[in-house]
Amino acid sequence: MNIQKVDVLNFPALEKKLGFAGLENWSKLASTMYGYEVHRLTASENGEVLAALNLVEIKHPVFGHYLTTSPYGSYGGFAYKDIQARDGLLKEGSHLASGLGVTYAVIRAIDDASTPPEGWVSHPLYCTYLIDLPANSDDLLKTFSSDHRNHVRKSLKKGLSTRFGHLDLLDDAYAGLSKSMHELGSPYHSKNYLKTMAELLGNNLEFAVLYDPHGKIAGAGVFIYQGNTVSNLHANILRDTRSLYAGEFFYWSVIERGIAKGLKTFDLGRSLIGSGNEVFKMKWSPRKQPLAYWYWLAPGEHLPSINQKNPKFQAVIAIWKRLPAFVVKFIGPYIIRGLA
C-alpha cells in the first residue's frame, strides 16, 4: 500500500462519505484566515485511492499546538474504503504528529461503531442530529410531541420572519451570530471570516437571519449544502426572543426551505451529549448519530477537555458574558482561532 502526502484532496468516490465534499475550500478557509498549514495524506493501491486524511495544524498561545480534521466544523476530513487503508493512514498520521511535535491529533468523523487502531484513543463526547425530511412538512410535524408541535404552531403566529441569502445578508448574519455567541459566553470569529467562508463555499453556503415582529435581528445561522443534505454550522437565537418560540420558528423555516428544495436530510449539527442543546434538538425527532473523536496523544499528554463541561471554563464563560461588546469583538477572533 502506498501512503503519501499530496497537495490537494479531490477524490469524488470518497467525497460522498463522511462529510468530505468541499474539503479543499474548507481547508483554504483555515489557511487563508489564520495561516494554518494543511497536511494531506492518502493511502492508495494499484492507483486507486482507498483512504484520505486532511489534518490542519493549529498553533495558538492559549490552546496549544495540535492537529485536527475539519477545523471549526463538526466532522469530516477523513474517509476510507477499508480498515487496512484506514489503519495505515492513521499510522502515518501519528508519525506526522510526532514529527511536528504536537501535543495531540484528533480525527472527527461519523461513528461507524468501529474501534480506532493501536496508538489512537476514542473519546466520544458529541453527537449530530439528523432529521429525515419528508415531501410534506405536515408529515414531519405529526412526529413531534404534542408540546413541541404546539410550540412550532405558536411560533408561526408571533410575527417572526426569516430571510435566506448569501453575501447580501453578511452584515445581519454577523450581527446576529456575534451577539448571540456573546450572550452564551463564547468568542466568535470576525465578519471577514464569514465573508471568506461564503466566497470560498459559494452556492454551498447560505446565511439565514431571523427578525422579530419589529424587524430587529433576533438570531442568525450559517447553513452548508452538500448533496441532499443541509447542515447547521452555526445557529443561535438572541435571548430576548426565546419567549416567542423563536428557535422553533427558525428551525422550522430551515426545514420548510429544505423540503421546498427537495432535500432529504437536515443535519442539526453537533452538540455535547447531555447538554441543553441536545435536549432542544431531540425535540425535532431526529436520528441521533454519534461522532467518533479519535485522539493520538504525545507521550505524557492527557485527553484535552476544551468544552463547556470543563469546570475550568465556567468562570471564564461568566466573565465573557459581562464584557463590553467592543472588547469581545476585538479579542474574540484571536481566541476562537485556537478552538478548532
SULUR-V580163 format. One record per backbone hydrogen bond with DSSP energy under -1.0 kcal/mol. NH is the residue of the N-H (numbers start at 0). CO is the residue of the C=O. Records with the same first field share a line. If there is no record, write none. Layout:
NH=CO + CO
This chain:
1=43
3=41
5=39
13=10
14=10
16=13
22=19
25=21
26=22
27=23
28=24
29=25
30=26
31=27
32=28
33=29
34=30
35=29
38=54
40=52
41=3
42=50
43=1
44=47
47=44
49=42
50=42
51=78
52=40
53=76
54=38
55=67
56=36
57=65
59=63
63=59
65=57
66=103
67=55
68=105
71=339
72=69
75=107
78=51
80=49
85=81
86=82
87=83
88=84
89=85
90=86
91=87
92=88
93=89
94=90
95=91
96=92
97=93
98=94
99=95
101=96
102=64
104=295
105=66
106=293
108=291
110=289
119=116
120=294
122=292
126=270
127=288
129=286
130=265
132=263
138=135
140=136
141=137
142=139
143=140
148=144
149=145
150=146
151=147
152=148
153=149
154=150
155=151
156=153
157=154
160=210
162=208
164=206
168=165
169=166
172=168
173=169
174=170
175=171
176=172
177=173
178=174
179=175
180=176
181=177
182=178
183=179
184=181
185=180
193=189
194=190
195=191
196=192
197=193
198=194
199=195
200=196
201=197
203=200
204=201
205=222
206=164
207=220
208=162
209=218
210=160
211=215
214=211
217=209
218=209
219=235
220=207
221=233
222=205
223=230
224=203
225=228
228=225
229=264
230=223
231=266
232=221
233=221
235=219
237=217
240=237
241=238
243=240
244=241
245=240
248=244
249=245
250=246
251=247
252=248
253=249
254=250
255=251
256=252
257=253
258=254
259=255
260=256
261=258
262=257
263=227
264=227
265=130
266=229
267=128
270=126
272=124
274=271
278=274
279=275
280=276
281=277
282=279
283=280
284=281
286=129
288=127
290=125
291=108
293=106
294=120
295=104
297=102
300=297
309=306
312=309
313=310
316=312
317=313
318=314
319=315
320=316
322=319
327=323
328=324
329=325
330=326
331=327
334=330
335=331
336=332
337=334
338=335
